[in-house]
Amino acid sequence: MSASNETNNETNPFGAQAGQWIESLMRGAKALARASDVQVGCSEKDEIFREDKLVVYRYRPLAQNVRRTPLLICYALVNRPYMMDLQPDRSLIRRLLEHGTDVYLIDWGYPDGADRYLALEDYVLRYLSHCVDAVCAHANCASVDLLGVCQGGTLSLCYAAAYPERVRNLITMVTPVDFRTPDNLLTKWSDGIDVDALVRTVGNVPGEMLNAAFLALMPYRLLSQKYVAILEQADDRAAAETFMRMEKWIFDSPDHPGELFRQFINWLVKENRLIEGTLQLGAHTIDLRRITMPVLNIYADRDHLVPPAASKALAGRVGTRDYTEYGFSGGHIGIYVSAAAQREVPGRIVEWLKQRDGESR
């Protein structure tokens, strides 16, 4: 070290720390650059149905003994479903397959201008209904086990209430049911928005706009802290690749069909019609008491997007006596990809399903 640098470090005790920080920053940037071209989705699957933008996939089995009743996953529209199959060691779908579950998934695709006027009724009574029909035809069965995730869980509740005979078992995961709980940050955000004016102006709501809103709910943890944390793992290639897969998913945000967004925010978030029992879709009044099949309601106890109270409100509202709650110790994203989730969540789902089939180990 030169004499001038030694003098600077003596007069500025933060000089050495700043140098170490810059070195860590450069190492981290290089590691992330090397890991930038990552692939997402690790499990082999086959297309079995397509309608407009959506595709239904069946995942290839990984176990010899496969449950007879297929499990159809209905994911949200606001993000891409590969979060559930991110990489081999972080894949809820892969763990389900290893347990002998016959897994199907709805990929809603990327809505465009042609989808501007698609409504909640279209997604529940037409698209989701057609997906269930397609899975039943492919698996040669009369009903499915339905797993609804986040917004997809809300759609699944509506479908199960409209067509209870088509759902053998219903699983909801981090699903908003009561949108007016005091700790619901998204409700507070939406209350300040004239959603009718927004949709009239922009048509489909840009995915980038929604993603920015979600990140702004916890800006330090979601926008700063994680980037600092990855610097401490700059020499860990696997950690860098996992980080880049997560970043790819976070910023891979499809546009949201304008009319669906308008109805979802006005009817469900602002007016709370689902839990109030006043939601009307076509000829169907969506009454949660019509959900008479067994229900497993999974929530995350540190979820900042769908707080536990918003999910747990389902208890006592459904018509079944076979209602089970499971609280996962984690957050909205950790429930899919954390190591704890891989150990706990798929096994809980499979065991619960087997018990309803009389096949408990």
C-alpha positions as CSV (number, residue, x, y, z in Angstrom):
1,M,0.0,0.0,0.0
2,S,1.3,3.4,-0.9
3,A,2.2,6.0,1.8
4,S,-0.6,8.2,0.6
5,N,-3.1,5.3,1.0
6,E,-1.8,4.5,4.5
7,T,-2.2,8.2,5.4
8,N,-5.7,8.3,4.0
9,N,-6.7,5.1,6.0
10,E,-5.2,6.6,9.2
11,T,-7.3,9.8,8.8
12,N,-10.3,7.9,7.4
13,P,-11.0,4.7,9.3
14,F,-13.6,3.8,6.8
15,G,-11.2,3.7,3.9
16,A,-10.3,0.0,4.3
17,Q,-13.9,-0.9,4.7
18,A,-14.9,1.0,1.7
19,G,-12.2,-0.8,-0.3
20,Q,-13.4,-4.1,0.8
21,W,-17.0,-3.2,0.0
22,I,-16.0,-2.1,-3.5
23,E,-14.1,-5.4,-4.0
24,S,-17.1,-7.4,-2.8
25,L,-19.4,-5.4,-5.1
26,M,-17.2,-6.1,-8.1
27,R,-17.0,-9.8,-7.3
28,G,-20.7,-10.0,-6.8
29,A,-21.4,-8.2,-10.1
30,K,-19.1,-10.6,-12.0
31,A,-20.7,-13.7,-10.3
32,L,-24.2,-12.5,-11.3
33,A,-23.0,-11.8,-14.8
34,R,-21.7,-15.3,-15.1
35,A,-25.0,-16.7,-13.9
36,S,-27.3,-14.4,-16.0
37,D,-28.2,-17.0,-18.6
38,V,-30.1,-19.3,-16.3
39,Q,-32.9,-21.7,-17.2
40,V,-36.1,-22.0,-15.2
41,G,-38.5,-24.9,-14.9
42,C,-36.8,-28.3,-14.3
43,S,-39.4,-31.0,-14.6
44,E,-40.4,-32.5,-17.9
45,K,-44.0,-31.9,-19.0
46,D,-46.3,-32.3,-22.0
47,E,-49.0,-30.0,-23.3
48,I,-52.5,-31.6,-23.1
49,F,-54.8,-28.7,-23.8
50,R,-54.6,-25.2,-25.3
51,E,-57.2,-22.4,-25.5
52,D,-56.3,-18.8,-26.6
53,K,-53.3,-17.9,-24.5
54,L,-53.5,-20.6,-21.8
55,V,-51.9,-24.0,-21.9
56,V,-52.4,-27.0,-19.6
57,Y,-49.4,-29.2,-19.0
58,R,-49.2,-32.6,-17.5
59,Y,-45.9,-33.3,-15.7
60,R,-44.2,-36.6,-16.4
61,P,-44.4,-38.9,-13.4
62,L,-41.3,-39.5,-11.2
63,A,-42.8,-42.3,-9.1
64,Q,-44.1,-45.8,-10.0
65,N,-47.3,-45.6,-7.9
66,V,-49.3,-42.5,-9.0
67,R,-52.5,-41.3,-7.4
68,R,-55.6,-42.0,-9.5
69,T,-57.0,-38.5,-9.0
70,P,-55.1,-35.8,-10.9
71,L,-54.0,-32.6,-9.1
72,L,-54.6,-29.5,-11.2
73,I,-52.6,-26.4,-10.2
74,C,-54.3,-23.1,-10.9
75,Y,-51.7,-20.4,-10.5
76,A,-52.1,-16.6,-10.4
77,L,-52.1,-14.4,-13.5
78,V,-49.8,-11.7,-12.1
79,N,-46.7,-13.9,-12.2
80,R,-45.4,-16.9,-14.1
81,P,-46.1,-20.4,-12.7
82,Y,-42.5,-21.7,-13.0
83,M,-41.9,-20.4,-9.5
84,M,-43.4,-23.8,-8.4
85,D,-40.7,-25.6,-10.5
86,L,-37.8,-23.2,-10.3
87,Q,-34.9,-25.7,-10.1
88,P,-34.5,-29.3,-9.0
89,D,-33.8,-28.5,-5.3
90,R,-36.5,-25.8,-5.2
91,S,-39.5,-27.3,-6.8
92,L,-42.8,-27.9,-5.1
93,I,-44.0,-29.7,-8.3
94,R,-41.0,-32.0,-8.3
95,R,-41.6,-33.0,-4.7
96,L,-45.2,-33.7,-5.4
97,L,-44.2,-35.9,-8.4
98,E,-41.7,-37.8,-6.2
99,H,-44.6,-38.5,-3.8
100,G,-46.6,-40.1,-6.6
101,T,-48.9,-37.2,-7.4
102,D,-50.3,-36.8,-11.0
103,V,-49.6,-33.1,-11.5
104,Y,-51.2,-30.8,-14.1
105,L,-50.8,-27.0,-14.3
106,I,-52.5,-24.1,-16.0
107,D,-50.1,-21.6,-17.6
108,W,-52.1,-18.5,-18.4
109,G,-49.5,-17.2,-20.8
110,Y,-49.1,-13.5,-21.7
111,P,-52.4,-11.6,-22.2
112,D,-52.3,-9.0,-24.9
113,G,-54.7,-6.5,-26.4
114,A,-57.1,-9.2,-27.6
115,D,-57.7,-10.1,-23.9
116,R,-58.6,-6.6,-22.8
117,Y,-62.3,-7.3,-22.1
118,L,-61.9,-10.8,-20.6
119,A,-63.8,-10.8,-17.4
120,L,-63.8,-12.8,-14.1
121,E,-66.6,-14.9,-15.5
122,D,-64.5,-15.9,-18.5
123,Y,-61.6,-17.1,-16.3
124,V,-63.8,-19.0,-13.8
125,L,-66.7,-20.4,-15.8
126,R,-65.0,-20.8,-19.2
127,Y,-61.3,-21.1,-19.0
128,L,-60.9,-22.9,-15.7
129,S,-63.9,-25.0,-16.4
130,H,-62.5,-26.1,-19.8
131,C,-59.1,-26.9,-18.1
132,V,-60.8,-29.2,-15.6
133,D,-62.7,-30.9,-18.4
134,A,-59.5,-31.4,-20.3
135,V,-57.7,-32.9,-17.3
136,C,-60.6,-35.2,-16.6
137,A,-60.7,-36.4,-20.2
138,H,-56.9,-36.9,-20.2
139,A,-56.9,-38.8,-16.9
140,N,-60.2,-40.6,-17.5
141,C,-61.8,-39.3,-14.3
142,A,-64.9,-37.4,-13.3
143,S,-63.3,-34.8,-11.0
144,V,-59.9,-33.4,-10.0
145,D,-58.1,-32.3,-6.9
146,L,-57.7,-28.6,-7.4
147,L,-54.7,-26.6,-5.9
148,G,-55.2,-22.8,-6.2
149,V,-52.3,-20.5,-5.6
150,C,-52.6,-16.9,-4.5
151,Q,-55.0,-15.2,-7.0
152,G,-55.4,-18.6,-8.6
153,G,-56.7,-19.8,-5.3
154,T,-59.4,-17.1,-5.4
155,L,-60.4,-18.3,-8.9
156,S,-60.4,-21.9,-7.6
157,L,-62.7,-21.0,-4.7
158,C,-65.1,-19.4,-7.2
159,Y,-65.0,-22.5,-9.5
160,A,-65.5,-25.0,-6.6
161,A,-68.5,-23.0,-5.4
162,A,-70.0,-23.0,-8.9
163,Y,-69.2,-26.6,-9.8
164,P,-68.6,-28.5,-6.6
165,E,-69.2,-31.9,-8.3
166,R,-66.1,-31.4,-10.4
167,V,-63.7,-30.9,-7.4
168,R,-62.9,-33.9,-5.3
169,N,-60.5,-32.1,-2.9
170,L,-59.7,-28.4,-2.8
171,I,-56.4,-27.0,-1.7
172,T,-55.8,-23.2,-1.4
173,M,-52.3,-21.8,-0.9
174,V,-51.6,-18.2,0.3
175,T,-55.1,-17.4,-1.1
176,P,-56.9,-14.1,-0.2
177,V,-60.4,-14.7,0.9
178,D,-61.2,-11.7,3.1
179,F,-59.6,-8.7,1.3
180,R,-60.5,-6.2,4.1
181,T,-58.4,-7.4,7.0
182,P,-56.6,-4.5,8.7
183,D,-53.1,-5.7,7.9
184,N,-53.8,-6.1,4.2
185,L,-51.3,-3.8,2.4
186,L,-52.6,-4.4,-1.0
187,T,-56.1,-3.3,0.1
188,K,-54.6,-0.1,1.4
189,W,-52.8,0.4,-1.9
190,S,-55.9,-0.3,-4.0
191,D,-58.2,1.9,-2.0
192,G,-56.3,5.0,-3.3
193,I,-56.7,4.0,-7.0
194,D,-59.6,4.8,-9.3
195,V,-59.4,1.5,-11.0
196,D,-62.1,2.3,-13.6
197,A,-60.1,5.3,-14.8
198,L,-56.9,3.3,-14.8
199,V,-58.3,0.6,-17.0
200,R,-60.0,3.1,-19.3
201,T,-56.6,4.8,-19.8
202,V,-54.2,1.9,-20.1
203,G,-56.5,-1.1,-21.1
204,N,-54.5,-4.1,-19.9
205,V,-52.6,-3.2,-16.7
206,P,-48.9,-3.4,-17.4
207,G,-47.1,-6.1,-15.5
208,E,-44.2,-3.7,-14.7
209,M,-46.7,-1.4,-13.0
210,L,-48.1,-4.2,-10.8
211,N,-44.6,-5.5,-10.0
212,A,-43.5,-2.1,-9.0
213,A,-46.5,-1.8,-6.6
214,F,-45.7,-5.2,-5.1
215,L,-42.0,-4.4,-4.5
216,A,-42.9,-1.0,-3.0
217,L,-44.9,-2.7,-0.2
218,M,-41.6,-3.7,1.4
219,P,-39.0,-1.7,-0.4
220,Y,-36.0,-2.3,1.9
221,R,-36.3,-6.1,2.0
222,L,-37.3,-6.5,-1.6
223,L,-35.3,-3.8,-3.3
224,S,-32.1,-3.3,-1.2
225,Q,-31.5,-6.0,1.4
226,K,-31.5,-8.9,-1.0
227,Y,-28.8,-7.3,-3.2
228,V,-26.6,-6.7,-0.2
229,A,-27.0,-10.2,1.0
230,I,-26.0,-11.8,-2.4
231,L,-22.6,-10.0,-2.2
232,E,-21.8,-12.2,0.8
233,Q,-22.2,-15.2,-1.5
234,A,-20.3,-13.8,-4.5
235,D,-18.1,-16.9,-4.8
236,D,-21.0,-19.4,-4.6
237,R,-22.0,-20.1,-8.2
238,A,-25.1,-22.1,-7.2
239,A,-26.3,-19.3,-4.9
240,A,-25.8,-16.8,-7.7
241,E,-27.8,-18.9,-10.2
242,T,-30.6,-19.4,-7.7
243,F,-30.7,-15.6,-7.2
244,M,-30.8,-15.0,-10.9
245,R,-33.7,-17.4,-11.4
246,M,-35.6,-15.7,-8.6
247,E,-34.9,-12.3,-10.2
248,K,-36.0,-13.6,-13.6
249,W,-39.3,-14.7,-12.1
250,I,-39.9,-11.5,-10.1
251,F,-39.5,-9.3,-13.2
252,D,-41.3,-11.7,-15.6
253,S,-44.7,-10.1,-15.0
254,P,-47.4,-10.5,-17.6
255,D,-49.8,-7.7,-18.3
256,H,-53.2,-8.2,-16.6
257,P,-56.4,-8.2,-18.6
258,G,-58.0,-4.9,-18.0
259,E,-61.6,-6.0,-17.3
260,L,-60.5,-8.8,-15.1
261,F,-58.3,-6.4,-13.1
262,R,-61.1,-3.9,-12.8
263,Q,-63.6,-6.5,-11.6
264,F,-61.1,-8.2,-9.2
265,I,-60.1,-4.9,-7.5
266,N,-63.7,-3.5,-7.4
267,W,-65.7,-6.6,-6.6
268,L,-63.3,-8.6,-4.5
269,V,-60.8,-6.2,-3.0
270,K,-62.9,-3.1,-2.4
271,E,-66.4,-4.6,-2.0
272,N,-65.2,-8.0,-0.5
273,R,-68.0,-9.8,-2.4
274,L,-66.4,-13.3,-2.1
275,I,-66.6,-13.5,1.7
276,E,-69.9,-11.5,1.7
277,G,-71.5,-14.0,-0.6
278,T,-72.6,-11.4,-3.1
279,L,-70.4,-12.3,-6.0
280,Q,-72.4,-13.1,-9.2
281,L,-70.7,-14.8,-12.1
282,G,-73.1,-15.5,-15.0
283,A,-75.9,-17.6,-13.6
284,H,-73.9,-18.6,-10.5
285,T,-74.0,-16.8,-7.1
286,I,-70.6,-17.7,-5.7
287,D,-71.6,-19.0,-2.2
288,L,-68.7,-20.4,-0.3
289,R,-71.2,-22.7,1.5
290,R,-71.5,-24.7,-1.7
291,I,-67.9,-25.8,-1.2
292,T,-68.7,-29.2,0.3
293,M,-65.6,-31.1,-0.6
294,P,-62.6,-31.5,1.8
295,V,-60.5,-28.3,2.0
296,L,-56.9,-27.8,2.9
297,N,-56.1,-24.1,3.5
298,I,-52.3,-23.4,3.5
299,Y,-51.1,-19.9,4.5
300,A,-47.7,-18.4,5.3
301,D,-47.4,-16.8,8.7
302,R,-45.0,-14.1,7.5
303,D,-46.8,-13.3,4.2
304,H,-46.7,-9.6,3.4
305,L,-48.9,-9.9,0.3
306,V,-51.7,-12.2,1.7
307,P,-51.6,-11.9,5.5
308,P,-52.7,-15.0,7.4
309,A,-55.9,-13.4,8.5
310,A,-57.0,-12.9,4.9
311,S,-56.6,-16.6,4.2
312,K,-57.8,-18.0,7.5
313,A,-61.1,-16.2,7.1
314,L,-62.1,-19.2,4.9
315,A,-62.7,-21.2,8.1
316,G,-66.4,-21.4,9.0
317,R,-67.4,-20.0,5.6
318,V,-67.3,-23.2,3.5
319,G,-69.9,-25.8,3.6
320,T,-67.7,-28.7,4.4
321,R,-66.9,-30.1,7.9
322,D,-63.6,-31.5,6.6
323,Y,-61.6,-28.3,6.8
324,T,-57.9,-28.2,7.6
325,E,-55.6,-25.3,8.1
326,Y,-51.8,-25.4,7.8
327,G,-49.6,-22.5,8.6
328,F,-46.2,-22.5,7.1
329,S,-43.4,-20.6,8.9
330,G,-42.3,-18.4,6.1
331,G,-43.3,-15.8,3.5
332,H,-45.3,-15.5,0.3
333,I,-42.4,-16.7,-1.9
334,G,-40.6,-18.9,0.6
335,I,-43.5,-21.2,0.8
336,Y,-42.6,-22.4,-2.8
337,V,-38.8,-22.3,-2.8
338,S,-37.3,-22.3,0.7
339,A,-35.5,-25.4,2.0
340,A,-38.1,-25.7,4.8
341,A,-40.9,-25.6,2.3
342,Q,-39.4,-28.4,0.3
343,R,-39.3,-30.6,3.4
344,E,-42.7,-29.7,4.7
345,V,-45.3,-28.5,2.2
346,P,-45.4,-31.2,-0.5
347,G,-45.5,-34.0,2.2
348,R,-48.3,-32.2,4.0
349,I,-50.3,-31.9,0.8
350,V,-49.8,-35.6,-0.2
351,E,-50.5,-37.0,3.2
352,W,-53.7,-34.9,3.4
353,L,-54.9,-36.2,0.0
354,K,-54.1,-39.8,0.8
355,Q,-56.1,-39.6,4.0
356,R,-59.1,-38.5,1.9
357,D,-58.5,-41.4,-0.4
358,G,-58.2,-43.9,2.5
359,E,-54.6,-44.4,1.5
360,S,-52.7,-42.9,4.5
361,R,-49.3,-44.5,5.2
